[in-house]
Amino acid sequence: ITCQQHSPHLSIQDKMSAAAARRRKQLAKKAALNSNSDPITDRMNSLLNTDEKVDESIAYEALQLAQSQVRRHVKSGEYEKATLVFGYDVSMILLQKHARISVASQHLALLAQVLKETHTVCDAKWIQRIVDIDKAYLNALDSISKDDMEDGERARLMRLHLKFLKSALSYSEILGNIRHGALEIHKLIGDQSWRLAKIAQDNSSSSTTTQESSNTTTPQEEDDEDGQTMSVTGLKCDAITHLALAEKPNDILELLRTLPKPTRAEITANHDCSPALRDELLTRANLVFLSVQNLRDAHTLITTYVNTIEERTSSDLKKSYMSKTDGKAPSHAVFNSMLFEICRKDKKTGPLYNWLLRSFSTSELEKMYKPELLKGYTAKIGRVYFDIQPPPSMLATIENMMSMMGGGPAGGMAGGGINPAMMQAMMGGGGMGR
């Protein structure tokens, strides 16, 4: 019996097999490069492309990988991949497939920043994507029960979404073709601000004494760490402002219908409290419409409000407005109707505008939320319609106001005489015919 000795050397066939294996590896590597595949993208896809929802830690790892890819493609000049593939698409997967809202909000903040950094044009497609993000974000929040998310965390995520929408509005204003930003995004911000106001009101420890019905003090501003207004009144004023810039008078009217009518204290002459919130929001919306020269929607707002929401008749309102003895504060409905009519006339009605504004400011405007912003609106209206140049000190206020887009001592009106015929003509239009 002989023993067969194994040769320490590889056979020719074995050498050929090893060379073939090396060649296959080289070809596979080359194919991966040609398909633009890379380990980071592969790892990100493997984390997110699962049948079940991923947990927070996995979602956060995918976020880190996606953000690194965004920065990498921005640096290499591949802006569409940075914003669309690794920005928008990943955000939608995190929201729609996995409902990882907190993680997605971080990625959305980066997306809004990169859209401006890369000078990506804000066209109709990107506006629609922002609308889709809003829908996906809110649907993801609604899909999580109250038992699985604390109210404080839900409110935090809603505030983060409002912050993203405002960043998106800034992007649309800078790189879009609408002066004050896309109307669709103004609408989203208006709706979101009103939702946050309801959350803030529901979570208030003094729900029976809200800022809307308080008749002792002017609402104080409450800002979060990013400077966003978080008071109920502030959020509702922001909501109305953005809905006005979105050209949505009917949406504004529907919200005004939900608010209580003014209390006796709020319509008493020389009241110390803020005006009724319903009155305040009506006036704010009208000032915004007129300041951007949107007379069409201003007319819709005033006419519909007087005819369907205001409880007092036009004749009673007009009579009270001109009375100095009835002990009633000037009516916001009459003021806005008169203001609209003045703006429809020629520039010679400038003195009439000054009279109307002077007599209404002391009694009402100065007691409303952020009166300095209202002064910016009224100064802009004076300049646009009547060539009334504001003092130098007001120019900065006007510019700041536009960049954020996005009286008498006794009852009635005082502060100087006025031609009765002009007053009657002024009060005869703008929706005061009921």
Contacts in CASP RR format, 6 or more apart in sequence:
PFRMAT RR
TARGET T0000
AUTHOR 0000-0000-0000
METHOD contacts of the structure
MODEL  1
ITCQQHSPHLSIQDKMSAAAARRRKQLAKKAALNSNSDPITDRMNSLLNT
DEKVDESIAYEALQLAQSQVRRHVKSGEYEKATLVFGYDVSMILLQKHAR
ISVASQHLALLAQVLKETHTVCDAKWIQRIVDIDKAYLNALDSISKDDME
DGERARLMRLHLKFLKSALSYSEILGNIRHGALEIHKLIGDQSWRLAKIA
QDNSSSSTTTQESSNTTTPQEEDDEDGQTMSVTGLKCDAITHLALAEKPN
DILELLRTLPKPTRAEITANHDCSPALRDELLTRANLVFLSVQNLRDAHT
LITTYVNTIEERTSSDLKKSYMSKTDGKAPSHAVFNSMLFEICRKDKKTG
PLYNWLLRSFSTSELEKMYKPELLKGYTAKIGRVYFDIQPPPSMLATIEN
MMSMMGGGPAGGMAGGGINPAMMQAMMGGGGMGR
10 18 0 8 1.000
32 38 0 8 1.000
40 65 0 8 1.000
40 68 0 8 1.000
40 69 0 8 1.000
41 65 0 8 1.000
41 69 0 8 1.000
43 65 0 8 1.000
44 62 0 8 1.000
44 65 0 8 1.000
44 66 0 8 1.000
44 69 0 8 1.000
44 90 0 8 1.000
47 54 0 8 1.000
47 58 0 8 1.000
47 59 0 8 1.000
47 61 0 8 1.000
47 62 0 8 1.000
47 65 0 8 1.000
48 54 0 8 1.000
48 62 0 8 1.000
48 90 0 8 1.000
48 93 0 8 1.000
48 94 0 8 1.000
48 97 0 8 1.000
48 98 0 8 1.000
53 97 0 8 1.000
53 98 0 8 1.000
53 99 0 8 1.000
53 100 0 8 1.000
54 62 0 8 1.000
54 98 0 8 1.000
54 100 0 8 1.000
56 100 0 8 1.000
56 102 0 8 1.000
56 103 0 8 1.000
59 94 0 8 1.000
59 98 0 8 1.000
59 100 0 8 1.000
59 103 0 8 1.000
60 103 0 8 1.000
62 90 0 8 1.000
62 94 0 8 1.000
62 103 0 8 1.000
63 90 0 8 1.000
63 94 0 8 1.000
63 103 0 8 1.000
63 106 0 8 1.000
63 107 0 8 1.000
66 86 0 8 1.000
66 87 0 8 1.000
66 90 0 8 1.000
66 107 0 8 1.000
67 107 0 8 1.000
67 110 0 8 1.000
69 81 0 8 1.000
69 82 0 8 1.000
69 86 0 8 1.000
70 82 0 8 1.000
70 83 0 8 1.000
70 86 0 8 1.000
70 87 0 8 1.000
70 110 0 8 1.000
70 111 0 8 1.000
70 114 0 8 1.000
71 82 0 8 1.000
72 82 0 8 1.000
73 79 0 8 1.000
73 81 0 8 1.000
73 82 0 8 1.000
73 86 0 8 1.000
74 82 0 8 1.000
74 114 0 8 1.000
74 117 0 8 1.000
74 118 0 8 1.000
77 118 0 8 1.000
79 118 0 8 1.000
79 120 0 8 1.000
82 114 0 8 1.000
82 118 0 8 1.000
83 111 0 8 1.000
83 114 0 8 1.000
83 115 0 8 1.000
83 118 0 8 1.000
83 120 0 8 1.000
87 107 0 8 1.000
87 110 0 8 1.000
87 111 0 8 1.000
87 114 0 8 1.000
88 111 0 8 1.000
88 129 0 8 1.000
88 133 0 8 1.000
90 107 0 8 1.000
91 104 0 8 1.000
91 107 0 8 1.000
91 108 0 8 1.000
91 111 0 8 1.000
91 133 0 8 1.000
92 132 0 8 1.000
92 133 0 8 1.000
92 136 0 8 1.000
94 100 0 8 1.000
94 103 0 8 1.000
94 104 0 8 1.000
94 107 0 8 1.000
95 101 0 8 1.000
95 104 0 8 1.000
95 133 0 8 1.000
95 136 0 8 1.000
95 137 0 8 1.000
95 139 0 8 1.000
95 140 0 8 1.000
96 136 0 8 1.000
96 139 0 8 1.000
96 140 0 8 1.000
99 140 0 8 1.000
99 143 0 8 1.000
99 144 0 8 1.000
101 137 0 8 1.000
101 140 0 8 1.000
101 141 0 8 1.000
101 144 0 8 1.000
101 157 0 8 1.000
102 157 0 8 1.000
104 137 0 8 1.000
104 140 0 8 1.000
105 137 0 8 1.000
105 157 0 8 1.000
105 160 0 8 1.000
105 161 0 8 1.000
105 164 0 8 1.000
108 133 0 8 1.000
108 137 0 8 1.000
108 164 0 8 1.000
109 160 0 8 1.000
109 163 0 8 1.000
109 164 0 8 1.000
109 167 0 8 1.000
112 164 0 8 1.000
112 167 0 8 1.000
112 168 0 8 1.000
112 170 0 8 1.000
112 171 0 8 1.000
113 167 0 8 1.000
114 120 0 8 1.000
115 122 0 8 1.000
115 126 0 8 1.000
115 168 0 8 1.000
115 171 0 8 1.000
115 175 0 8 1.000
116 170 0 8 1.000
116 171 0 8 1.000
116 174 0 8 1.000
116 175 0 8 1.000
119 175 0 8 1.000
120 126 0 8 1.000
120 175 0 8 1.000
121 175 0 8 1.000
121 176 0 8 1.000
122 171 0 8 1.000
122 172 0 8 1.000
122 174 0 8 1.000
122 175 0 8 1.000
122 176 0 8 1.000
122 177 0 8 1.000
122 182 0 8 1.000
123 176 0 8 1.000
127 172 0 8 1.000
127 182 0 8 1.000
127 184 0 8 1.000
127 185 0 8 1.000
130 165 0 8 1.000
130 168 0 8 1.000
130 172 0 8 1.000
130 182 0 8 1.000
130 184 0 8 1.000
130 185 0 8 1.000
130 188 0 8 1.000
131 184 0 8 1.000
131 188 0 8 1.000
133 164 0 8 1.000
134 161 0 8 1.000
134 165 0 8 1.000
134 188 0 8 1.000
134 192 0 8 1.000
137 161 0 8 1.000
138 161 0 8 1.000
141 154 0 8 1.000
141 157 0 8 1.000
141 158 0 8 1.000
144 154 0 8 1.000
151 199 0 8 1.000
151 203 0 8 1.000
152 203 0 8 1.000
154 199 0 8 1.000
155 196 0 8 1.000
155 199 0 8 1.000
155 200 0 8 1.000
155 203 0 8 1.000
158 192 0 8 1.000
158 195 0 8 1.000
158 196 0 8 1.000
158 199 0 8 1.000
159 196 0 8 1.000
159 224 0 8 1.000
159 228 0 8 1.000
159 230 0 8 1.000
161 192 0 8 1.000
162 189 0 8 1.000
162 192 0 8 1.000
162 193 0 8 1.000
162 196 0 8 1.000
162 228 0 8 1.000
163 226 0 8 1.000
163 228 0 8 1.000
165 185 0 8 1.000
165 188 0 8 1.000
165 189 0 8 1.000
165 192 0 8 1.000
166 189 0 8 1.000
166 228 0 8 1.000
166 406 0 8 1.000
168 185 0 8 1.000
169 181 0 8 1.000
169 182 0 8 1.000
169 185 0 8 1.000
169 186 0 8 1.000
169 189 0 8 1.000
169 406 0 8 1.000
170 406 0 8 1.000
172 178 0 8 1.000
172 181 0 8 1.000
172 182 0 8 1.000
172 185 0 8 1.000
173 179 0 8 1.000
173 180 0 8 1.000
173 181 0 8 1.000
173 182 0 8 1.000
173 406 0 8 1.000
176 182 0 8 1.000
180 186 0 8 1.000
180 245 0 8 1.000
180 292 0 8 1.000
180 402 0 8 1.000
180 405 0 8 1.000
180 406 0 8 1.000
181 245 0 8 1.000
181 405 0 8 1.000
181 406 0 8 1.000
183 245 0 8 1.000
183 246 0 8 1.000
183 247 0 8 1.000
184 246 0 8 1.000
186 242 0 8 1.000
186 243 0 8 1.000
186 245 0 8 1.000
186 246 0 8 1.000
186 406 0 8 1.000
187 242 0 8 1.000
187 243 0 8 1.000
187 246 0 8 1.000
187 248 0 8 1.000
187 251 0 8 1.000
189 238 0 8 1.000
189 239 0 8 1.000
189 242 0 8 1.000
189 406 0 8 1.000
190 238 0 8 1.000
190 239 0 8 1.000
190 240 0 8 1.000
190 242 0 8 1.000
190 243 0 8 1.000
190 246 0 8 1.000
191 239 0 8 1.000
191 243 0 8 1.000
193 235 0 8 1.000
193 236 0 8 1.000
193 238 0 8 1.000
193 239 0 8 1.000
193 242 0 8 1.000
194 235 0 8 1.000
194 236 0 8 1.000
194 239 0 8 1.000
194 255 0 8 1.000
196 230 0 8 1.000
196 235 0 8 1.000
197 232 0 8 1.000
197 234 0 8 1.000
197 235 0 8 1.000
197 236 0 8 1.000
197 239 0 8 1.000
200 230 0 8 1.000
200 231 0 8 1.000
200 232 0 8 1.000
200 235 0 8 1.000
201 207 0 8 1.000
201 210 0 8 1.000
201 212 0 8 1.000
201 232 0 8 1.000
204 210 0 8 1.000
204 232 0 8 1.000
210 232 0 8 1.000
211 219 0 8 1.000
211 231 0 8 1.000
211 232 0 8 1.000
211 233 0 8 1.000
211 274 0 8 1.000
211 277 0 8 1.000
212 232 0 8 1.000
212 233 0 8 1.000
212 259 0 8 1.000
212 260 0 8 1.000
212 276 0 8 1.000
212 277 0 8 1.000
213 260 0 8 1.000
213 263 0 8 1.000
214 273 0 8 1.000
214 274 0 8 1.000
215 263 0 8 1.000
215 265 0 8 1.000
215 266 0 8 1.000
215 271 0 8 1.000
215 273 0 8 1.000
216 272 0 8 1.000
216 273 0 8 1.000
217 273 0 8 1.000
217 274 0 8 1.000
218 273 0 8 1.000
218 274 0 8 1.000
218 367 0 8 1.000
218 369 0 8 1.000
219 231 0 8 1.000
219 232 0 8 1.000
219 233 0 8 1.000
219 234 0 8 1.000
219 274 0 8 1.000
219 369 0 8 1.000
220 231 0 8 1.000
221 229 0 8 1.000
221 231 0 8 1.000
221 234 0 8 1.000
221 370 0 8 1.000
222 229 0 8 1.000
222 230 0 8 1.000
222 231 0 8 1.000
223 229 0 8 1.000
223 230 0 8 1.000
224 230 0 8 1.000
229 235 0 8 1.000
229 237 0 8 1.000
229 238 0 8 1.000
233 274 0 8 1.000
233 277 0 8 1.000
233 280 0 8 1.000
233 369 0 8 1.000
234 369 0 8 1.000
234 370 0 8 1.000
236 255 0 8 1.000
236 277 0 8 1.000
236 281 0 8 1.000
237 280 0 8 1.000
237 281 0 8 1.000
237 284 0 8 1.000
237 369 0 8 1.000
237 370 0 8 1.000
239 255 0 8 1.000
240 252 0 8 1.000
240 255 0 8 1.000
240 281 0 8 1.000
240 284 0 8 1.000
240 285 0 8 1.000
240 288 0 8 1.000
241 284 0 8 1.000
241 285 0 8 1.000
241 288 0 8 1.000
241 405 0 8 1.000
242 406 0 8 1.000
243 251 0 8 1.000
243 252 0 8 1.000
243 255 0 8 1.000
243 285 0 8 1.000
244 252 0 8 1.000
244 284 0 8 1.000
244 285 0 8 1.000
244 288 0 8 1.000
244 289 0 8 1.000
244 294 0 8 1.000
244 297 0 8 1.000
245 288 0 8 1.000
245 292 0 8 1.000
245 405 0 8 1.000
245 406 0 8 1.000
247 294 0 8 1.000
247 297 0 8 1.000
248 297 0 8 1.000
249 285 0 8 1.000
249 289 0 8 1.000
249 297 0 8 1.000
249 298 0 8 1.000
249 300 0 8 1.000
249 301 0 8 1.000
249 304 0 8 1.000
250 300 0 8 1.000
250 304 0 8 1.000
252 281 0 8 1.000
252 285 0 8 1.000
252 301 0 8 1.000
253 301 0 8 1.000
253 304 0 8 1.000
253 305 0 8 1.000
253 308 0 8 1.000
253 309 0 8 1.000
255 281 0 8 1.000
256 278 0 8 1.000
256 281 0 8 1.000
256 282 0 8 1.000
256 305 0 8 1.000
256 309 0 8 1.000
257 309 0 8 1.000
259 276 0 8 1.000
259 277 0 8 1.000
259 278 0 8 1.000
259 281 0 8 1.000
260 276 0 8 1.000
260 278 0 8 1.000
261 276 0 8 1.000
261 278 0 8 1.000
261 311 0 8 1.000
262 275 0 8 1.000
262 276 0 8 1.000
262 278 0 8 1.000
262 279 0 8 1.000
263 276 0 8 1.000
265 271 0 8 1.000
265 273 0 8 1.000
266 273 0 8 1.000
266 274 0 8 1.000
266 275 0 8 1.000
266 276 0 8 1.000
266 279 0 8 1.000
266 329 0 8 1.000
267 276 0 8 1.000
267 328 0 8 1.000
267 329 0 8 1.000
267 331 0 8 1.000
268 327 0 8 1.000
268 328 0 8 1.000
268 329 0 8 1.000
269 327 0 8 1.000
269 328 0 8 1.000
269 329 0 8 1.000
269 363 0 8 1.000
269 410 0 8 1.000
269 411 0 8 1.000
269 412 0 8 1.000
270 329 0 8 1.000
270 363 0 8 1.000
270 409 0 8 1.000
270 410 0 8 1.000
270 411 0 8 1.000
271 329 0 8 1.000
271 367 0 8 1.000
273 367 0 8 1.000
274 280 0 8 1.000
274 367 0 8 1.000
274 368 0 8 1.000
274 369 0 8 1.000
275 283 0 8 1.000
275 329 0 8 1.000
275 332 0 8 1.000
275 364 0 8 1.000
275 367 0 8 1.000
275 368 0 8 1.000
278 309 0 8 1.000
279 332 0 8 1.000
279 333 0 8 1.000
279 364 0 8 1.000
280 332 0 8 1.000
280 368 0 8 1.000
280 369 0 8 1.000
282 301 0 8 1.000
282 305 0 8 1.000
282 332 0 8 1.000
282 333 0 8 1.000
282 336 0 8 1.000
283 332 0 8 1.000
283 335 0 8 1.000
283 336 0 8 1.000
283 364 0 8 1.000
283 365 0 8 1.000
283 368 0 8 1.000
284 368 0 8 1.000
284 369 0 8 1.000
284 374 0 8 1.000
285 301 0 8 1.000
286 298 0 8 1.000
286 301 0 8 1.000
286 302 0 8 1.000
286 336 0 8 1.000
286 339 0 8 1.000
286 340 0 8 1.000
287 374 0 8 1.000
287 377 0 8 1.000
287 378 0 8 1.000
287 381 0 8 1.000
288 377 0 8 1.000
288 405 0 8 1.000
289 295 0 8 1.000
289 297 0 8 1.000
289 298 0 8 1.000
289 301 0 8 1.000
290 298 0 8 1.000
290 339 0 8 1.000
290 340 0 8 1.000
290 343 0 8 1.000
290 377 0 8 1.000
290 381 0 8 1.000
290 385 0 8 1.000
291 376 0 8 1.000
291 377 0 8 1.000
291 380 0 8 1.000
291 381 0 8 1.000
291 384 0 8 1.000
292 405 0 8 1.000
293 384 0 8 1.000
295 340 0 8 1.000
295 343 0 8 1.000
295 344 0 8 1.000
298 340 0 8 1.000
298 343 0 8 1.000
299 340 0 8 1.000
299 430 0 8 1.000
299 431 0 8 1.000
301 336 0 8 1.000
302 333 0 8 1.000
302 336 0 8 1.000
302 337 0 8 1.000
302 340 0 8 1.000
302 430 0 8 1.000
302 431 0 8 1.000
303 430 0 8 1.000
303 431 0 8 1.000
305 333 0 8 1.000
306 314 0 8 1.000
306 317 0 8 1.000
306 333 0 8 1.000
306 337 0 8 1.000
306 431 0 8 1.000
306 432 0 8 1.000
306 433 0 8 1.000
306 434 0 8 1.000
307 431 0 8 1.000
307 434 0 8 1.000
310 317 0 8 1.000
310 333 0 8 1.000
312 320 0 8 1.000
312 331 0 8 1.000
313 434 0 8 1.000
314 431 0 8 1.000
314 432 0 8 1.000
314 433 0 8 1.000
314 434 0 8 1.000
317 331 0 8 1.000
317 333 0 8 1.000
317 334 0 8 1.000
317 432 0 8 1.000
318 334 0 8 1.000
318 427 0 8 1.000
318 432 0 8 1.000
320 326 0 8 1.000
320 328 0 8 1.000
320 331 0 8 1.000
320 412 0 8 1.000
321 330 0 8 1.000
321 331 0 8 1.000
321 334 0 8 1.000
321 335 0 8 1.000
321 412 0 8 1.000
321 413 0 8 1.000
321 427 0 8 1.000
322 412 0 8 1.000
322 413 0 8 1.000
322 423 0 8 1.000
323 411 0 8 1.000
323 412 0 8 1.000
324 410 0 8 1.000
324 411 0 8 1.000
324 412 0 8 1.000
324 413 0 8 1.000
324 414 0 8 1.000
325 410 0 8 1.000
325 411 0 8 1.000
326 411 0 8 1.000
326 412 0 8 1.000
327 410 0 8 1.000
327 411 0 8 1.000
327 412 0 8 1.000
328 411 0 8 1.000
328 412 0 8 1.000
329 363 0 8 1.000
329 364 0 8 1.000
329 411 0 8 1.000
329 412 0 8 1.000
330 359 0 8 1.000
330 360 0 8 1.000
330 363 0 8 1.000
330 364 0 8 1.000
330 407 0 8 1.000
330 411 0 8 1.000
330 412 0 8 1.000
330 413 0 8 1.000
332 364 0 8 1.000
333 432 0 8 1.000
334 427 0 8 1.000
334 432 0 8 1.000
335 356 0 8 1.000
335 360 0 8 1.000
335 364 0 8 1.000
337 427 0 8 1.000
337 429 0 8 1.000
337 430 0 8 1.000
337 431 0 8 1.000
337 432 0 8 1.000
338 356 0 8 1.000
338 426 0 8 1.000
338 427 0 8 1.000
339 353 0 8 1.000
339 356 0 8 1.000
339 381 0 8 1.000
340 430 0 8 1.000
341 425 0 8 1.000
341 426 0 8 1.000
341 427 0 8 1.000
341 428 0 8 1.000
341 429 0 8 1.000
341 430 0 8 1.000
342 349 0 8 1.000
342 350 0 8 1.000
342 352 0 8 1.000
342 353 0 8 1.000
342 356 0 8 1.000
342 385 0 8 1.000
342 426 0 8 1.000
343 353 0 8 1.000
343 381 0 8 1.000
343 385 0 8 1.000
347 385 0 8 1.000
347 386 0 8 1.000
347 387 0 8 1.000
349 386 0 8 1.000
350 382 0 8 1.000
350 385 0 8 1.000
350 386 0 8 1.000
350 388 0 8 1.000
352 418 0 8 1.000
352 422 0 8 1.000
352 426 0 8 1.000
353 381 0 8 1.000
353 382 0 8 1.000
353 385 0 8 1.000
353 386 0 8 1.000
353 388 0 8 1.000
354 388 0 8 1.000
355 415 0 8 1.000
355 416 0 8 1.000
355 417 0 8 1.000
355 418 0 8 1.000
357 378 0 8 1.000
358 407 0 8 1.000
358 415 0 8 1.000
359 407 0 8 1.000
359 408 0 8 1.000
359 413 0 8 1.000
359 414 0 8 1.000
359 415 0 8 1.000
359 416 0 8 1.000
360 407 0 8 1.000
360 413 0 8 1.000
361 378 0 8 1.000
361 407 0 8 1.000
362 407 0 8 1.000
362 408 0 8 1.000
363 407 0 8 1.000
363 408 0 8 1.000
363 412 0 8 1.000
365 371 0 8 1.000
365 374 0 8 1.000
365 375 0 8 1.000
365 378 0 8 1.000
368 374 0 8 1.000
372 397 0 8 1.000
373 397 0 8 1.000
373 401 0 8 1.000
373 404 0 8 1.000
375 394 0 8 1.000
375 397 0 8 1.000
376 390 0 8 1.000
376 394 0 8 1.000
376 397 0 8 1.000
376 398 0 8 1.000
376 401 0 8 1.000
377 401 0 8 1.000
379 388 0 8 1.000
379 390 0 8 1.000
379 394 0 8 1.000
379 397 0 8 1.000
379 398 0 8 1.000
380 398 0 8 1.000
380 401 0 8 1.000
380 402 0 8 1.000
382 388 0 8 1.000
382 390 0 8 1.000
383 389 0 8 1.000
383 390 0 8 1.000
383 398 0 8 1.000
390 398 0 8 1.000
407 413 0 8 1.000
407 414 0 8 1.000
407 415 0 8 1.000
408 414 0 8 1.000
408 415 0 8 1.000
END
